[in-house]
Amino acid sequence: MSSPVSHAPQVEVVVSGCSAADAGSLFAELCRRFGSDRAAEDAPHETAGVRPTMWTGTFDTSAAPGGSGRTASPPPLSGQVTAELQGEPCAVERLRRALDDTFVVHEVGAVSGDQEIEVELRLESRAGS
């Protein structure tokens, strides 16, 4: 007897088009809200060379690590940040709602598959942040 496909709460987040500090601010905010393979204090770093730099993290949207909800002061971003979210549709939506609470979010595109979705977002700091 086979068991039904279980809900996959993990969302892979790929951040690009920004400074290491902005990637760090985004990941720190997500780590405050969700379990992750990253620690909130893990600071992304720049790499030498002409290739674009991308940072990745996997976030478990099934349970928050104690600090769920909006933070008192959202992390400021120095400019726009590109974030690609990939995972099961409900998990991606849960993570996106957390981003909507903190940043101005613009959806650039989305691709749906059989069991998962990939969404490209542009994030900006809220005015006054």
N, CA, C and O atoms as a printed pandas DataFrame, in Angstrom:
     atom_number atom_name residue_name chain_id  residue_number  x_coord  y_coord  z_coord
0              1         N          MET        A               1    0.848   -1.179    0.000
1              2        CA          MET        A               1    0.000    0.000    0.000
2              3         C          MET        A               1    0.886    1.231    0.000
3              4         O          MET        A               1    1.808    1.342    0.809
4              5         N          SER        A               2    0.613    2.138   -0.890
5              6        CA          SER        A               2    1.432    3.347   -0.946
6              7         C          SER        A               2    0.760    4.462   -0.167
7              8         O          SER        A               2   -0.467    4.553   -0.105
8              9         N          SER        A               3    1.585    5.303    0.421
9             10        CA          SER        A               3    1.041    6.422    1.185
10            11         C          SER        A               3    0.881    7.620    0.270
11            12         O          SER        A               3    1.592    7.714   -0.731
12            13         N          PRO        A               4   -0.015    8.530    0.569
13            14        CA          PRO        A               4   -0.207    9.711   -0.270
14            15         C          PRO        A               4    1.032   10.587   -0.210
15            16         O          PRO        A               4    1.803   10.548    0.749
16            17         N          VAL        A               5    1.200   11.372   -1.256
17            18        CA          VAL        A               5    2.330   12.291   -1.311
18            19         C          VAL        A               5    2.185   13.301   -0.182
19            20         O          VAL        A               5    1.142   13.939   -0.042
20            21         N          SER        A               6    3.218   13.441    0.611
21            22        CA          SER        A               6    3.136   14.377    1.741
22            23         C          SER        A               6    3.458   15.794    1.288
23            24         O          SER        A               6    4.132   16.003    0.279
24            25         N          HIS        A               7    2.974   16.744    2.038
25            26        CA          HIS        A               7    3.235   18.155    1.797
26            27         C          HIS        A               7    4.729   18.420    1.983
27            28         O          HIS        A               7    5.302   18.019    2.996
28            29         N          ALA        A               8    5.353   19.076    1.041
29            30        CA          ALA        A               8    6.774   19.394    1.125
30            31         C          ALA        A               8    6.916   20.864    1.508
31            32         O          ALA        A               8    6.770   21.740    0.656
32            33         N          PRO        A               9    7.201   21.144    2.782
33            34        CA          PRO        A               9    7.204   22.528    3.239
34            35         C          PRO        A               9    8.466   23.316    2.894
35            36         O          PRO        A               9    8.531   24.509    3.193
36            37         N          GLN        A              10    9.467   22.695    2.278
37            38        CA          GLN        A              10   10.715   23.396    1.995
38            39         C          GLN        A              10   10.600   24.241    0.735
39            40         O          GLN        A              10   10.027   23.830   -0.274
40            41         N          VAL        A              11   11.169   25.444    0.835
41            42        CA          VAL        A              11   11.241   26.344   -0.309
42            43         C          VAL        A              11   12.701   26.721   -0.488
43            44         O          VAL        A              11   13.360   27.166    0.452
44            45         N          GLU        A              12   13.200   26.538   -1.709
45            46        CA          GLU        A              12   14.554   26.981   -2.017
46            47         C          GLU        A              12   14.467   28.432   -2.475
47            48         O          GLU        A              12   13.641   28.784   -3.318
48            49         N          VAL        A              13   15.333   29.268   -1.905
49            50        CA          VAL        A              13   15.369   30.687   -2.241
50            51         C          VAL        A              13   16.744   30.987   -2.835
51            52         O          VAL        A              13   17.769   30.707   -2.214
52            53         N          VAL        A              14   16.760   31.555   -4.035
53            54        CA          VAL        A              14   17.994   31.968   -4.692
54            55         C          VAL        A              14   17.942   33.484   -4.813
55            56         O          VAL        A              14   17.012   34.037   -5.401
56            57         N          VAL        A              15   18.941   34.151   -4.257
57            58        CA          VAL        A              15   18.992   35.614   -4.232
58            59         C          VAL        A              15   20.120   36.065   -5.142
59            60         O          VAL        A              15   21.218   35.509   -5.107
60            61         N          SER        A              16   19.842   37.078   -5.959
61            62        CA          SER        A              16   20.854   37.611   -6.874
62            63         C          SER        A              16   20.548   39.073   -7.170
63            64         O          SER        A              16   19.549   39.623   -6.708
64            65         N          GLY        A              17   21.429   39.688   -7.949
65            66        CA          GLY        A              17   21.201   41.065   -8.378
66            67         C          GLY        A              17   21.295   42.067   -7.254
67            68         O          GLY        A              17   20.648   43.113   -7.300
68            69         N          CYS        A              18   22.104   41.759   -6.226
69            70        CA          CYS        A              18   22.201   42.656   -5.077
70            71         C          CYS        A              18   23.550   42.473   -4.391
71            72         O          CYS        A              18   24.352   41.621   -4.774
72            73         N          SER        A              19   23.776   43.277   -3.388
73            74        CA          SER        A              19   25.007   43.168   -2.605
74            75         C          SER        A              19   24.899   42.000   -1.625
75            76         O          SER        A              19   23.805   41.513   -1.340
76            77         N          ALA        A              20   26.026   41.568   -1.127
77            78        CA          ALA        A              20   26.048   40.521   -0.104
78            79         C          ALA        A              20   25.295   40.982    1.139
79            80         O          ALA        A              20   24.625   40.179    1.788
80            81         N          ALA        A              21   25.397   42.273    1.478
81            82        CA          ALA        A              21   24.695   42.803    2.653
82            83         C          ALA        A              21   23.182   42.698    2.479
83            84         O          ALA        A              21   22.477   42.333    3.419
84            85         N          ASP        A              22   22.674   43.016    1.283
85            86        CA          ASP        A              22   21.234   42.904    1.036
86            87         C          ASP        A              22   20.786   41.447    1.071
87            88         O          ASP        A              22   19.725   41.143    1.616
88            89         N          ALA        A              23   21.576   40.543    0.499
89            90        CA          ALA        A              23   21.249   39.119    0.573
90            91         C          ALA        A              23   21.220   38.675    2.032
91            92         O          ALA        A              23   20.343   37.908    2.431
92            93         N          GLY        A              24   22.162   39.148    2.821
93            94        CA          GLY        A              24   22.206   38.812    4.238
94            95         C          GLY        A              24   20.986   39.328    4.985
95            96         O          GLY        A              24   20.451   38.628    5.846
96            97         N          SER        A              25   20.535   40.540    4.672
97            98        CA          SER        A              25   19.339   41.099    5.316
98            99         C          SER        A              25   18.103   40.266    4.991
99           100         O          SER        A              25   17.282   39.992    5.867
100          101         N          LEU        A              26   17.977   39.870    3.735
101          102        CA          LEU        A              26   16.833   39.059    3.325
102          103         C          LEU        A              26   16.866   37.698    4.018
103          104         O          LEU        A              26   15.853   37.262    4.565
104          105         N          PHE        A              27   18.009   37.025    4.002
105          106        CA          PHE        A              27   18.107   35.714    4.640
106          107         C          PHE        A              27   17.899   35.805    6.148
107          108         O          PHE        A              27   17.270   34.926    6.736
108          109         N          ALA        A              28   18.414   36.848    6.775
109          110        CA          ALA        A              28   18.228   37.005    8.224
110          111         C          ALA        A              28   16.746   37.148    8.555
111          112         O          ALA        A              28   16.268   36.567    9.529
112          113         N          GLU        A              29   16.023   37.913    7.753
113          114        CA          GLU        A              29   14.581   38.078    7.980
114          115         C          GLU        A              29   13.862   36.749    7.811
115          116         O          GLU        A              29   13.006   36.408    8.628
116          117         N          LEU        A              30   14.189   35.990    6.769
117          118        CA          LEU        A              30   13.547   34.698    6.557
118          119         C          LEU        A              30   13.903   33.708    7.672
119          120         O          LEU        A              30   13.064   32.905    8.077
120          121         N          CYS        A              31   15.138   33.763    8.167
121          122        CA          CYS        A              31   15.552   32.875    9.270
122          123         C          CYS        A              31   14.811   33.190   10.565
123          124         O          CYS        A              31   14.623   32.302   11.397
124          125         N          ARG        A              32   14.388   34.439   10.748
125          126        CA          ARG        A              32   13.606   34.802   11.934
126          127         C          ARG        A              32   12.196   34.207   11.858
127          128         O          ARG        A              32   11.538   34.024   12.882
128          129         N          ARG        A              33   11.748   33.911   10.658
129          130        CA          ARG        A              33   10.379   33.444   10.453
130          131         C          ARG        A              33   10.256   31.941   10.239
131          132         O          ARG        A              33    9.232   31.346   10.576
132          133         N          PHE        A              34   11.303   31.320    9.675
133          134        CA          PHE        A              34   11.242   29.910    9.298
134          135         C          PHE        A              34   12.529   29.193    9.680
135          136         O          PHE        A              34   13.587   29.807    9.813
136          137         N          GLY        A              35   12.415   27.882    9.852
137          138        CA          GLY        A              35   13.603   27.066   10.013
138          139         C          GLY        A              35   14.379   27.076    8.704
139          140         O          GLY        A              35   13.788   27.245    7.637
140          141         N          SER        A              36   15.690   26.899    8.769
141          142        CA          SER        A              36   16.497   27.001    7.566
142          143         C          SER        A              36   17.773   26.183    7.675
143          144         O          SER        A              36   18.191   25.790    8.765
144          145         N          ASP        A              37   18.381   25.936    6.523
145          146        CA          ASP        A              37   19.703   25.333    6.493
146          147         C          ASP        A              37   20.771   26.399    6.746
147          148         O          ASP        A              37   21.959   26.080    6.810
148          149         N          ARG        A              38   20.370   27.630    6.887
149          150        CA          ARG        A              38   21.267   28.758    7.167
150          151         C          ARG        A              38   20.997   29.246    8.587
151          152         O          ARG        A              38   19.885   29.110    9.096
152          153         N          ALA        A              39   21.992   29.801    9.204
153          154        CA          ALA        A              39   21.802   30.482   10.485
154          155         C          ALA        A              39   21.598   31.965   10.179
155          156         O          ALA        A              39   22.170   32.482    9.219
156          157         N          ALA        A              40   20.794   32.649   10.982
157          158        CA          ALA        A              40   20.507   34.069   10.741
158          159         C          ALA        A              40   21.782   34.894   10.689
159          160         O          ALA        A              40   21.844   35.896    9.976
160          161         N          GLU        A              41   22.804   34.483   11.439
161          162        CA          GLU        A              41   24.049   35.255   11.462
162          163         C          GLU        A              41   25.028   34.869   10.347
163          164         O          GLU        A              41   26.100   35.464   10.245
164          165         N          ASP        A              42   24.675   33.872    9.500
165          166        CA          ASP        A              42   25.527   33.514    8.360
166          167         C          ASP        A              42   25.496   34.647    7.344
167          168         O          ASP        A              42   24.485   34.873    6.679
168          169         N          ALA        A              43   26.599   35.347    7.235
169          170        CA          ALA        A              43   26.661   36.482    6.325
170          171         C          ALA        A              43   27.153   36.036    4.953
171          172         O          ALA        A              43   28.242   35.472    4.847
172          173         N          PRO        A              44   26.371   36.276    3.898
173          174        CA          PRO        A              44   26.860   35.992    2.553
174          175         C          PRO        A              44   28.081   36.865    2.256
175          176         O          PRO        A              44   28.223   37.950    2.819
176          177         N          HIS        A              45   28.935   36.401    1.394
177          178        CA          HIS        A              45   30.103   37.203    1.030
178          179         C          HIS        A              45   30.223   37.278   -0.488
179          180         O          HIS        A              45   29.745   36.403   -1.210
180          181         N          GLU        A              46   30.854   38.316   -0.942
181          182        CA          GLU        A              46   31.079   38.525   -2.374
182          183         C          GLU        A              46   32.192   37.598   -2.838
183          184         O          GLU        A              46   33.079   37.240   -2.064
184          185         N          THR        A              47   32.136   37.215   -4.098
185          186        CA          THR        A              47   33.222   36.447   -4.683
186          187         C          THR        A              47   33.889   37.291   -5.755
187          188         O          THR        A              47   33.248   38.112   -6.411
188          189         N          ALA        A              48   35.183   37.074   -5.920
189          190        CA          ALA        A              48   35.920   37.819   -6.938
190          191         C          ALA        A              48   35.576   37.273   -8.313
191          192         O          ALA        A              48   35.251   36.095   -8.459
192          193         N          GLY        A              49   35.648   38.123   -9.306
193          194        CA          GLY        A              49   35.396   37.686  -10.669
194          195         C          GLY        A              49   34.271   38.461  -11.308
195          196         O          GLY        A              49   33.651   39.328  -10.692
196          197         N          VAL        A              50   34.021   38.123  -12.571
197          198        CA          VAL        A              50   33.019   38.858  -13.337
198          199         C          VAL        A              50   31.675   38.139  -13.399
199          200         O          VAL        A              50   30.705   38.695  -13.915
200          201         N          ARG        A              51   31.602   36.931  -12.891
201          202        CA          ARG        A              51   30.329   36.202  -12.903
202          203         C          ARG        A              51   29.375   36.787  -11.872
203          204         O          ARG        A              51   29.805   37.279  -10.829
204          205         N          PRO        A              52   28.087   36.733  -12.164
205          206        CA          PRO        A              52   27.115   37.193  -11.162
206          207         C          PRO        A              52   27.153   36.269   -9.940
207          208         O          PRO        A              52   27.365   35.063  -10.066
208          209         N          THR        A              53   26.945   36.849   -8.771
209          210        CA          THR        A              53   26.925   36.076   -7.541
210          211         C          THR        A              53   25.482   35.755   -7.169
211          212         O          THR        A              53   24.596   36.604   -7.265
212          213         N          MET        A              54   25.265   34.511   -6.743
213          214        CA          MET        A              54   23.943   34.075   -6.297
214          215         C          MET        A              54   24.120   33.410   -4.943
215          216         O          MET        A              54   25.110   32.718   -4.705
216          217         N          TRP        A              55   23.154   33.625   -4.058
217          218        CA          TRP        A              55   23.170   33.004   -2.735
218          219         C          TRP        A              55   21.916   32.159   -2.602
219          220         O          TRP        A              55   20.857   32.540   -3.099
220          221         N          THR        A              56   22.025   31.014   -1.936
221          222        CA          THR        A              56   20.870   30.140   -1.793
222          223         C          THR        A              56   20.622   29.768   -0.338
223          224         O          THR        A              56   21.539   29.753    0.483
224          225         N          GLY        A              57   19.391   29.476   -0.045
225          226        CA          GLY        A              57   18.995   28.985    1.266
226          227         C          GLY        A              57   17.726   28.176    1.107
227          228         O          GLY        A              57   16.930   28.424    0.201
228          229         N          THR        A              58   17.537   27.211    1.985
229          230        CA          THR        A              58   16.317   26.410    1.986
230          231         C          THR        A              58   15.585   26.686    3.286
231          232         O          THR        A              58   16.181   26.637    4.362
232          233         N          PHE        A              59   14.293   26.976    3.188
233          234        CA          PHE        A              59   13.494   27.371    4.342
234          235         C          PHE        A              59   12.328   26.418    4.516
235          236         O          PHE        A              59   11.651   26.067    3.549
236          237         N          ASP        A              60   12.093   25.997    5.758
237          238        CA          ASP        A              60   11.012   25.090    6.108
238          239         C          ASP        A              60    9.828   25.928    6.564
239          240         O          ASP        A              60    9.854   26.517    7.645
240          241         N          THR        A              61    8.796   25.980    5.741
241          242        CA          THR        A              61    7.650   26.841    6.030
242          243         C          THR        A              61    6.615   26.184    6.933
243          244         O          THR        A              61    5.581   26.785    7.226
244          245         N          SER        A              62    6.883   24.949    7.380
245          246        CA          SER        A              62    5.890   24.255    8.207
246          247         C          SER        A              62    5.861   24.757    9.640
247          248         O          SER        A              62    4.836   24.639   10.311
248          249         N          ALA        A              63    6.954   25.309   10.119
249          250        CA          ALA        A              63    6.999   25.811   11.491
250          251         C          ALA        A              63    8.013   26.931   11.594
251          252         O          ALA        A              63    9.080   26.873   10.983
252          253         N          ALA        A              64    7.687   27.923   12.348
253          254        CA          ALA        A              64    8.598   29.055   12.551
254          255         C          ALA        A              64    9.451   28.787   13.785
255          256         O          ALA        A              64    8.980   28.151   14.728
256          257         N          PRO        A              65   10.707   29.262   13.800
257          258        CA          PRO        A              65   11.601   29.034   14.928
258          259         C          PRO        A              65   11.420   30.045   16.043
259          260         O          PRO        A              65   12.371   30.766   16.345
260          261         N          GLY        A              66   10.296   30.140   16.651
261          262        CA          GLY        A              66   10.117   31.026   17.793
262          263         C          GLY        A              66    9.867   32.478   17.469
263          264         O          GLY        A              66    9.110   33.128   18.191
264          265         N          GLY        A              67   10.459   33.023   16.429
265          266        CA          GLY        A              67   10.320   34.447   16.141
266          267         C          GLY        A              67    9.443   34.729   14.959
267          268         O          GLY        A              67    9.809   35.542   14.110
268          269         N          SER        A              68    8.309   34.098   14.867
269          270        CA          SER        A              68    7.448   34.330   13.718
270          271         C          SER        A              68    6.771   35.688   13.811
271          272         O          SER        A              68    6.720   36.308   14.873
272          273         N          GLY        A              69    6.260   36.127   12.690
273          274        CA          GLY        A              69    5.582   37.418   12.661
274          275         C          GLY        A              69    6.513   38.516   12.226
275          276         O          GLY        A              69    7.718   38.307   12.085
276          277         N          ARG        A              70    5.962   39.669   12.017
277          278        CA          ARG        A              70    6.734   40.797   11.517
278          279         C          ARG        A              70    7.707   41.304   12.565
279          280         O          ARG        A              70    7.376   41.399   13.747
280          281         N          THR        A              71    8.909   41.629   12.117
281          282        CA          THR        A              71    9.915   42.172   13.010
282          283         C          THR        A              71    9.628   43.645   13.253
283          284         O          THR        A              71    8.936   44.281   12.458
284          285         N          ALA        A              72   10.152   44.192   14.342
285          286        CA          ALA        A              72    9.917   45.594   14.692
286          287         C          ALA        A              72   10.458   46.522   13.616
287          288         O          ALA        A              72    9.785   47.481   13.237
288          289         N          SER        A              73   11.661   46.256   13.118
289          290        CA          SER        A              73   12.220   47.101   12.070
290          291         C          SER        A              73   12.752   46.220   10.953
291          292         O          SER        A              73   13.771   45.549   11.118
292          293         N          PRO        A              74   12.067   46.219    9.817
293          294        CA          PRO        A              74   12.492   45.399    8.694
294          295         C          PRO        A              74   13.908   45.770    8.260
295          296         O          PRO        A              74   14.314   46.925    8.389
296          297         N          PRO        A              75   14.651   44.813    7.753
297          298        CA          PRO        A              75   16.005   45.118    7.310
298          299         C          PRO        A              75   15.979   46.035    6.090
299          300         O          PRO        A              75   15.244   45.767    5.139
300          301         N          PRO        A              76   16.755   47.098    6.098
301          302        CA          PRO        A              76   16.781   47.981    4.936
302          303         C          PRO        A              76   17.568   47.337    3.795
303          304         O          PRO        A              76   18.574   46.667    4.028
304          305         N          LEU        A              77   17.112   47.538    2.583
305          306        CA          LEU        A              77   17.820   47.078    1.398
306          307         C          LEU        A              77   18.363   48.300    0.674
307          308         O          LEU        A              77   17.689   49.328    0.616
308          309         N          SER        A              78   19.554   48.210    0.126
309          310        CA          SER        A              78   20.150   49.363   -0.559
310          311         C          SER        A              78   19.588   49.544   -1.964
311          312         O          SER        A              78   19.777   50.597   -2.574
312          313         N          GLY        A              79   18.912   48.547   -2.474
313          314        CA          GLY        A              79   18.312   48.610   -3.807
314          315         C          GLY        A              79   17.414   47.407   -4.006
315          316         O          GLY        A              79   17.077   46.710   -3.049
316          317         N          GLN        A              80   17.026   47.160   -5.255
317          318        CA          GLN        A              80   16.184   46.011   -5.550
318          319         C          GLN        A              80   16.973   44.716   -5.397
319          320         O          GLN        A              80   18.170   44.664   -5.679
320          321         N          VAL        A              81   16.280   43.675   -4.945
321          322        CA          VAL        A              81   16.844   42.345   -4.774
322          323         C          VAL        A              81   15.982   41.383   -5.584
323          324         O          VAL        A              81   14.753   41.437   -5.518
324          325         N          THR        A              82   16.623   40.509   -6.342
325          326        CA          THR        A              82   15.905   39.470   -7.075
326          327         C          THR        A              82   15.911   38.211   -6.232
327          328         O          THR        A              82   16.963   37.776   -5.764
328          329         N          ALA        A              83   14.737   37.624   -6.034
329          330        CA          ALA        A              83   14.615   36.373   -5.282
330          331         C          ALA        A              83   13.780   35.398   -6.086
331          332         O          ALA        A              83   12.671   35.717   -6.516
332          333         N          GLU        A              84   14.320   34.204   -6.287
333          334        CA          GLU        A              84   13.576   33.136   -6.934
334          335         C          GLU        A              84   13.183   32.124   -5.869
335          336         O          GLU        A              84   14.031   31.629   -5.126
336          337         N          LEU        A              85   11.895   31.820   -5.799
337          338        CA          LEU        A              85   11.370   30.865   -4.831
338          339         C          LEU        A              85   10.939   29.619   -5.591
339          340         O          LEU        A              85   10.256   29.710   -6.611
340          341         N          GLN        A              86   11.342   28.457   -5.091
341          342        CA          GLN        A              86   10.956   27.224   -5.757
342          343         C          GLN        A              86   10.539   26.193   -4.726
343          344         O          GLN        A              86   11.251   25.940   -3.754
344          345         N          GLY        A              87    9.369   25.597   -4.954
345          346        CA          GLY        A              87    8.880   24.566   -4.053
346          347         C          GLY        A              87    7.421   24.258   -4.301
347          348         O          GLY        A              87    6.849   24.671   -5.310
348          349         N          GLU        A              88    6.823   23.531   -3.375
349          350        CA          GLU        A              88    5.414   23.171   -3.439
350          351         C          GLU        A              88    4.588   24.461   -3.350
351          352         O          GLU        A              88    4.921   25.337   -2.552
352          353         N          PRO        A              89    3.528   24.602   -4.140
353          354        CA          PRO        A              89    2.797   25.872   -4.207
354          355         C          PRO        A              89    2.368   26.466   -2.860
355          356         O          PRO        A              89    2.526   27.669   -2.656
356          357         N          CYS        A              90    1.835   25.666   -1.943
357          358        CA          CYS        A              90    1.402   26.212   -0.641
358          359         C          CYS        A              90    2.592   26.730    0.159
359          360         O          CYS        A              90    2.489   27.763    0.821
360          361         N          ALA        A              91    3.708   26.033    0.105
361          362        CA          ALA        A              91    4.907   26.459    0.831
362          363         C          ALA        A              91    5.462   27.749    0.247
363          364         O          ALA        A              91    5.859   28.649    0.989
364          365         N          VAL        A              92    5.494   27.845   -1.080
365          366        CA          VAL        A              92    5.972   29.070   -1.731
366          367         C          VAL        A              92    5.074   30.247   -1.356
367          368         O          VAL        A              92    5.568   31.341   -1.083
368          369         N          GLU        A              93    3.771   30.031   -1.342
369          370        CA          GLU        A              93    2.827   31.097   -0.988
370          371         C          GLU        A              93    3.028   31.549    0.459
371          372         O          GLU        A              93    2.957   32.743    0.750
372          373         N          ARG        A              94    3.273   30.617    1.353
373          374        CA          ARG        A              94    3.516   30.950    2.763
374          375         C          ARG        A              94    4.766   31.826    2.904
375          376         O          ARG        A              94    4.763   32.810    3.643
376          377         N          LEU        A              95    5.827   31.459    2.192
377          378        CA          LEU        A              95    7.059   32.252    2.267
378          379         C          LEU        A              95    6.858   33.617    1.608
379          380         O          LEU        A              95    7.356   34.627    2.104
380          381         N          ARG        A              96    6.142   33.644    0.514
381          382        CA          ARG        A              96    5.886   34.919   -0.163
382          383         C          ARG        A              96    5.080   35.875    0.724
383          384         O          ARG        A              96    5.347   37.077    0.738
384          385         N          ARG        A              97    4.099   35.349    1.461
385          386        CA          ARG        A              97    3.327   36.204    2.375
386          387         C          ARG        A              97    4.237   36.810    3.438
387          388         O          ARG        A              97    4.051   37.962    3.829
388          389         N          ALA        A              98    5.212   36.049    3.905
389          390        CA          ALA        A              98    6.172   36.588    4.879
390          391         C          ALA        A              98    6.985   37.719    4.254
391          392         O          ALA        A              98    7.263   38.721    4.912
392          393         N          LEU        A              99    7.365   37.564    2.997
393          394        CA          LEU        A              99    8.097   38.637    2.311
394          395         C          LEU        A              99    7.205   39.858    2.127
395          396         O          LEU        A              99    7.663   40.990    2.286
396          397         N          ASP        A             100    5.930   39.640    1.791
397          398        CA          ASP        A             100    4.977   40.747    1.629
398          399         C          ASP        A             100    4.811   41.551    2.917
399          400         O          ASP        A             100    4.570   42.757    2.867
400          401         N          ASP        A             101    4.939   40.892    4.065
401          402        CA          ASP        A             101    4.827   41.582    5.349
402          403         C          ASP        A             101    5.977   42.553    5.590
403          404         O          ASP        A             101    5.831   43.522    6.335
404          405         N          THR        A             102    7.109   42.296    4.967
405          406        CA          THR        A             102    8.329   43.037    5.286
406          407         C          THR        A             102    8.809   43.948    4.168
407          408         O          THR        A             102    9.326   45.034    4.429
408          409         N          PHE        A             103    8.644   43.517    2.938
409          410        CA          PHE        A             103    9.186   44.241    1.783
410          411         C          PHE        A             103    8.082   44.609    0.804
411          412         O          PHE        A             103    6.968   44.093    0.891
412          413         N          VAL        A             104    8.396   45.499   -0.126
413          414        CA          VAL        A             104    7.549   45.729   -1.286
414          415         C          VAL        A             104    7.928   44.630   -2.271
415          416         O          VAL        A             104    9.096   44.502   -2.638
416          417         N          VAL        A             105    6.951   43.837   -2.701
417          418        CA          VAL        A             105    7.210   42.669   -3.540
418          419         C          VAL        A             105    6.541   42.855   -4.890
419          420         O          VAL        A             105    5.352   43.164   -4.971
420          421         N          HIS        A             106    7.323   42.663   -5.954
421          422        CA          HIS        A             106    6.815   42.701   -7.327
422          423         C          HIS        A             106    7.063   41.336   -7.943
423          424         O          HIS        A             106    8.203   40.872   -7.978
424          425         N          GLU        A             107    6.008   40.684   -8.431
425          426        CA          GLU        A             107    6.199   39.398   -9.105
426          427         C          GLU        A             107    6.625   39.656  -10.540
427          428         O          GLU        A             107    5.945   40.364  -11.284
428          429         N          VAL        A             108    7.756   39.076  -10.922
429          430        CA          VAL        A             108    8.297   39.243  -12.269
430          431         C          VAL        A             108    7.816   38.125  -13.180
431          432         O          VAL        A             108    7.559   38.342  -14.364
432          433         N          GLY        A             109    7.698   36.938  -12.624
433          434        CA          GLY        A             109    7.246   35.804  -13.429
434          435         C          GLY        A             109    7.041   34.583  -12.567
435          436         O          GLY        A             109    7.501   34.519  -11.427
436          437         N          ALA        A             110    6.336   33.604  -13.134
437          438        CA          ALA        A             110    6.091   32.346  -12.427
438          439         C          ALA        A             110    5.973   31.225  -13.449
439          440         O          ALA        A             110    5.446   31.409  -14.546
440          441         N          VAL        A             111    6.477   30.059  -13.057
441          442        CA          VAL        A             111    6.370   28.862  -13.875
442          443         C          VAL        A             111    5.840   27.755  -12.974
443          444         O          VAL        A             111    6.424   27.452  -11.933
444          445         N          SER        A             112    4.728   27.156  -13.387
445          446        CA          SER        A             112    4.137   26.077  -12.601
446          447         C          SER        A             112    4.468   24.745  -13.233
447          448         O          SER        A             112    4.410   24.579  -14.451
448          449         N          GLY        A             113    4.818   23.801  -12.379
449          450        CA          GLY        A             113    5.044   22.437  -12.825
450          451         C          GLY        A             113    3.967   21.542  -12.272
451          452         O          GLY        A             113    2.941   22.011  -11.779
452          453         N          ASP        A             114    4.204   20.257  -12.356
453          454        CA          ASP        A             114    3.239   19.279  -11.893
454          455         C          ASP        A             114    3.057   19.341  -10.377
455          456         O          ASP        A             114    1.930   19.325   -9.882
456          457         N          GLN        A             115    4.169   19.413   -9.644
457          458        CA          GLN        A             115    4.127   19.364   -8.187
458          459         C          GLN        A             115    4.718   20.602   -7.519
459          460         O          GLN        A             115    4.611   20.753   -6.302
460          461         N          GLU        A             116    5.340   21.490   -8.297
461          462        CA          GLU        A             116    5.947   22.662   -7.684
462          463         C          GLU        A             116    5.832   23.871   -8.582
463          464         O          GLU        A             116    5.411   23.791   -9.736
464          465         N          ILE        A             117    6.225   25.001   -8.005
465          466        CA          ILE        A             117    6.151   26.276   -8.704
466          467         C          ILE        A             117    7.459   27.018   -8.484
467          468         O          ILE        A             117    8.116   26.857   -7.455
468          469         N          GLU        A             118    7.822   27.825   -9.457
469          470        CA          GLU        A             118    8.979   28.712   -9.329
470          471         C          GLU        A             118    8.487   30.126   -9.595
471          472         O          GLU        A             118    7.854   30.394  -10.616
472          473         N          VAL        A             119    8.786   31.032   -8.663
473          474        CA          VAL        A             119    8.333   32.417   -8.760
474          475         C          VAL        A             119    9.539   33.326   -8.667
475          476         O          VAL        A             119   10.374   33.164   -7.777
476          477         N          GLU        A             120    9.639   34.286   -9.582
477          478        CA          GLU        A             120   10.701   35.289   -9.522
478          479         C          GLU        A             120   10.115   36.586   -9.001
479          480         O          GLU        A             120    9.115   37.083   -9.519
480          481         N          LEU        A             121   10.753   37.134   -7.963
481          482        CA          LEU        A             121   10.272   38.351   -7.318
482          483         C          LEU        A             121   11.359   39.417   -7.315
483          484         O          LEU        A             121   12.549   39.101   -7.304
484          485         N          ARG        A             122   10.944   40.683   -7.327
485          486        CA          ARG        A             122   11.832   41.810   -7.076
486          487         C          ARG        A             122   11.375   42.412   -5.745
487          488         O          ARG        A             122   10.200   42.731   -5.568
488          489         N          LEU        A             123   12.311   42.561   -4.823
489          490        CA          LEU        A             123   12.004   43.062   -3.494
490          491         C          LEU        A             123   12.654   44.417   -3.290
491          492         O          LEU        A             123   13.764   44.661   -3.764
492          493         N          GLU        A             124   11.959   45.296   -2.584
493          494        CA          GLU        A             124   12.476   46.610   -2.219
494          495         C          GLU        A             124   12.102   46.885   -0.770
495          496         O          GLU        A             124   11.143   46.320   -0.246
496          497         N          SER        A             125   12.864   47.753   -0.136
497          498        CA          SER        A             125   12.508   48.187    1.219
498          499         C          SER        A             125   11.230   48.995    1.156
499          500         O          SER        A             125   10.951   49.664    0.160
500          501         N          ARG        A             126   10.460   48.928    2.221
501          502        CA          ARG        A             126    9.267   49.772    2.323
502          503         C          ARG        A             126    9.707   51.206    2.585
503          504         O          ARG        A             126   10.744   51.428    3.209
504          505         N          ALA        A             127    8.948   52.164    2.125
505          506        CA          ALA        A             127    9.262   53.567    2.354
506          507         C          ALA        A             127    9.327   53.822    3.859
507          508         O          ALA        A             127    8.471   53.363    4.616
508          509         N          GLY        A             128   10.344   54.556    4.276
509          510        CA          GLY        A             128   10.480   54.870    5.695
510          511         C          GLY        A             128   11.248   53.826    6.466
511          512         O          GLY        A             128   11.454   53.984    7.670
512          513         N          SER        A             129   11.690   52.734    5.797
513          514        CA          SER        A             129   12.453   51.679    6.485
514          515         C          SER        A             129   13.904   52.039    6.569
515          516         O          SER        A             129   14.699   51.273    7.114
